[in-house]
Amino acid sequence: MNAVGSAVYTNGALQLTQNTNVSNPHGVAGAGWLTQGISTSQSFSTTFSFSLKGDVATPGHSVGKMADGISLAFQNIGNNITGTGGGDVGYWNLGGKGATAVGSVILSWDKNDYGLSIDGKVQNLKDAPFSLGASNNVTGTQTVNYNATTHELSMTGTFLDVSTGTSYAVSDSKIVDLSAKFGNTMYVGFTGGTGGTDADQRITAFSLTSAVPEPETYAMLLAGLGLVGFAARRRKAG
């Protein structure tokens, strides 16, 4: 996975943003992308785990309040890009191309929304089951499936409020033709952003299962980078 912007690898996780001062805390964005694109004409399933922790001591900000959010993103621009930081969580305007992404977005701070976005935007999502920003420590998992025949993109997952030990189920579904939107292939990755405060936002596990169009793609995906584990399968001849 190619780490871009504020993203770094830390203790086996992809850390999208940090909880210490960075060079430009007002609008920071980080991303990590698979270096190899995947086919948009094949069904796939991807599962990831995440950890979100809030700012602990930035003067002038609510101590412990968590900004701004992350996304699992699909796009066809490239594997070395970020989007707009802050409340757009690096998902909007990827590579300066505007509304180009499809993915699953999690917003903290004051918005506290989550859900699938098929237009590159972070608006019109679903209300989170608790105040993500105020909880300061949220972990969870999501599984996002794509059916290449029906074009249904679906998400199920769990958010855990670590402060209370309470878990909440989340889900969403949309119809989007990824092949029509992106062409033959797309890049898969994660984005994160902060605004006027800092946050430690990490992807702690990630797996992708998909039919593989080419042998060399199969080998590259299985190589991984430690953080990422892949399982690939070929379709049997009919």
C-alpha positions in Angstrom: 0.0 0.0 0.0 1.3 3.4 -1.0 1.1 5.9 2.0 0.5 9.5 0.8 0.2 12.9 2.6 0.1 12.6 6.4 -0.2 8.8 6.3 2.6 6.6 7.7 2.9 3.0 8.8 3.0 2.6 12.6 3.2 -0.7 14.5 1.7 -2.7 11.7 -1.2 -0.2 11.1 -1.8 2.4 8.4 -1.9 5.7 10.4 -3.8 8.2 8.3 -3.4 11.2 10.6 -1.5 11.7 13.9 -2.3 12.9 17.4 0.8 15.1 17.5 1.3 18.4 15.6 1.9 18.0 11.9 3.2 20.6 9.5 -0.3 21.9 8.5 -2.9 20.9 11.1 -5.6 23.0 9.3 -6.8 20.7 6.6 -4.4 17.7 6.8 -5.2 14.7 4.6 -3.6 11.3 4.4 -4.2 8.2 2.3 -3.0 4.7 1.5 -3.7 3.0 -1.8 -3.1 -0.4 -3.2 -0.4 0.0 -5.9 -2.3 -2.4 -8.2 -5.8 -1.6 -9.5 -8.6 -4.2 -9.3 -11.2 -5.2 -11.8 -14.5 -3.3 -11.7 -16.3 -6.0 -13.6 -15.9 -8.7 -10.8 -17.7 -8.9 -7.5 -15.6 -8.4 -4.5 -15.7 -8.2 -0.7 -13.4 -6.1 1.5 -13.2 -6.0 5.3 -11.3 -3.5 7.5 -10.8 -2.6 11.1 -10.1 0.9 12.3 -9.2 2.9 15.4 -10.0 6.5 16.0 -8.6 8.5 18.9 -9.1 12.2 19.6 -6.7 15.1 20.3 -5.4 15.1 23.8 -3.9 18.6 24.3 -4.1 21.1 21.5 -4.5 24.6 23.0 -7.8 26.2 22.0 -9.7 23.0 21.2 -11.9 20.7 23.2 -9.5 18.3 24.9 -10.1 14.7 23.7 -12.6 15.6 20.9 -12.0 13.6 17.8 -11.7 14.9 14.3 -12.5 14.5 11.4 -13.0 11.0 10.0 -11.9 8.4 7.5 -13.1 6.6 4.4 -12.6 3.4 2.5 -12.4 4.8 -1.1 -12.6 3.5 -4.7 -11.3 5.7 -7.5 -9.6 5.6 -10.9 -7.2 8.6 -10.7 -4.1 7.0 -9.2 -2.3 5.5 -6.2 -0.4 8.6 -5.1 -3.2 11.1 -4.4 -5.0 12.7 -1.5 -8.2 14.8 -1.3 -9.3 17.8 0.8 -8.6 17.5 4.5 -10.6 18.6 7.5 -14.3 17.7 7.3 -13.9 16.2 3.8 -11.6 13.6 5.4 -9.4 13.4 2.3 -12.3 11.8 0.3 -13.6 14.8 -1.5 -11.7 16.2 -4.5 -9.2 13.3 -4.8 -6.3 14.4 -7.0 -8.1 17.7 -7.5 -10.8 16.0 -9.6 -13.9 16.9 -7.6 -16.6 14.3 -7.0 -14.7 11.2 -8.2 -14.8 8.6 -5.4 -17.1 5.9 -4.2 -16.7 4.5 -0.7 -17.7 4.1 2.9 -17.3 7.3 5.0 -17.1 7.7 8.8 -17.3 11.3 10.1 -16.5 12.4 13.6 -16.1 15.8 15.3 -19.5 17.5 15.1 -21.1 15.7 12.2 -21.1 12.1 13.5 -22.3 10.5 10.3 -21.4 7.3 8.4 -22.5 5.4 5.3 -21.9 4.8 1.6 -21.1 7.7 -0.7 -21.3 7.1 -4.5 -20.8 10.7 -5.6 -17.4 11.7 -4.0 -19.1 13.7 -1.3 -19.4 13.5 2.5 -23.0 14.8 2.8 -26.3 13.0 3.0 -25.0 10.1 5.1 -26.6 8.3 8.0 -26.6 9.4 11.6 -24.1 7.6 13.8 -25.6 5.7 16.7 -23.6 7.8 19.2 -21.4 10.9 19.3 -18.2 9.7 17.6 -16.3 12.9 18.2 -17.1 13.2 21.8 -16.3 9.6 22.7 -12.6 10.2 21.9 -11.9 6.5 21.3 -13.8 4.5 18.8 -12.9 1.2 17.2 -14.8 -1.0 14.7 -15.0 -3.1 11.6 -16.8 -2.8 8.3 -17.4 -5.2 5.4 -18.2 -3.7 2.1 -19.4 -6.0 -0.7 -20.0 -5.3 -4.4 -22.2 -7.4 -6.7 -21.0 -6.8 -10.2 -24.2 -8.2 -11.7 -26.8 -6.2 -9.7 -24.4 -3.3 -9.0 -25.3 -3.3 -5.4 -22.7 -1.9 -3.0 -23.5 -2.9 0.6 -21.9 -2.3 4.0 -22.3 -3.9 7.4 -20.2 -3.3 10.5 -19.8 -2.5 14.1 -18.8 0.6 16.0 -17.5 0.2 19.6 -17.5 3.2 22.0 -14.4 2.2 24.0 -15.3 4.6 26.8 -18.6 2.8 27.6 -17.8 -0.6 26.1 -21.0 -0.4 24.0 -21.1 -1.7 20.5 -23.5 -0.7 17.7 -24.4 -2.3 14.4 -24.3 -0.2 11.3 -25.3 -0.9 7.7 -26.0 0.8 4.4 -26.5 -0.1 0.7 -26.4 1.8 -2.6 -26.7 1.0 -6.3 -23.7 2.1 -8.4 -22.1 0.6 -11.6 -18.4 0.7 -10.8 -17.5 -0.3 -14.3 -19.5 2.5 -15.9 -18.1 5.0 -13.4 -14.4 4.0 -13.4 -13.8 1.9 -16.5 -12.1 -1.5 -16.3 -10.1 -1.0 -13.1 -10.0 1.1 -10.0 -7.8 1.7 -7.0 -8.8 0.7 -3.5 -7.6 2.5 -0.4 -8.2 4.6 2.7 -8.3 8.4 3.4 -8.4 10.4 6.5 -8.4 14.1 7.4 -8.3 16.6 10.3 -8.9 20.3 10.4 -7.9 22.6 13.3 -7.1 19.8 15.6 -5.2 16.5 15.5 -6.4 12.9 15.7 -4.9 9.4 15.6 -6.8 7.6 12.9 -5.6 4.2 11.9 -6.6 1.2 9.7 -5.5 -1.7 11.8 -6.5 -4.6 9.5 -7.6 -5.0 5.8 -8.5 -7.9 3.6 -9.8 -8.0 0.0 -11.4 -11.0 -1.8 -12.0 -10.7 -5.5 -12.0 -12.7 -8.7 -8.6 -11.9 -10.3 -8.4 -11.2 -14.1 -4.6 -11.6 -14.6 -2.0 -14.0 -13.0 0.4 -11.1 -12.3 -2.3 -9.3 -10.4 -2.9 -12.4 -8.3 0.8 -12.6 -7.3 1.1 -8.9 -6.5 -2.0 -8.8 -4.3 -0.9 -11.8 -2.4 2.5 -10.3 -1.7 0.8 -7.6 0.5 2.7 -5.4 2.9 2.2 -7.1 6.3 -0.8 -4.8 7.1 -2.8 -6.2 4.3 -3.8 -9.8 3.8 -5.4 -10.8 0.5 -7.4 -13.9 -0.6 -8.0 -14.2 -4.3 -10.0 -16.8 -6.2 -10.4 -17.6 -9.9 -13.8 -18.2 -11.4 -14.3 -21.8 -12.6 -14.9 -22.3 -16.2 -18.6 -22.7 -16.9 
